[in-house]
Amino acid sequence: MPTNIAIFASGSGSNAENIARHFCNNESIRVVLVVSNKPDAYVLQRAERLGIPSVVLTAADMRDEARVMALLREYRVDFIVLAGYLLRVPAYLVDAYPQAMLNIHPALLPEFGGKGMYGERVHQAVIAAGRTRSGITIHFVNENYDEGAHVFQVECAVDPDDTPDTLAAKVHALEYAHFPRVIEEVITAR
Ligand code: GRF
């Protein structure tokens, strides 16, 4: 039986696309569903192009446990990947996917994480704090933002002339290089 992944994303979805492409010829792991809380998120267009079903579940929809769990059952979702998903994951979902939900954070947690720390704000904070290293953290998801057990971290340099944009580009490159592989390793080890 293949492992079926649902990717939750709120924005552009470049990681979602990179992950979907990584698994597109994989017979034992596949991306079966994209979920976004934003009806206008670009990730939905990417999903359509990739031929992956997508669903919009707003913050209010996510509170409807029966509806969300029925959807995940319909698609036989075994594993959830959060890739730029900005809502807090409800407790029922964390409980339904123990050790089966990963998030990526564009900095070296536990620093520069938590509520409101997403996107450009993270890179601005890293630069403002004068850090010379940043990177990515891939971690299991629990009920608190950015607090689950770490699975993988890798660093990049923050150079004196880096701006939030140039740092974001370095971090994105790390995300593309490592996130699909780490997802595959975590699923394969289960
Ligand atoms: C990534 O930097 C990810 O680490 C963060 O949100 C960003 C999403 O980018 N959580 P994209 O939507 O995958 O392009």
Residues whose N, C-alpha, C, O or C-beta is under 5 A from the ligand:
A	BS01	GRF	G11 S12 G13 S14 N15 A16 A83 G84 I104 H105 P106
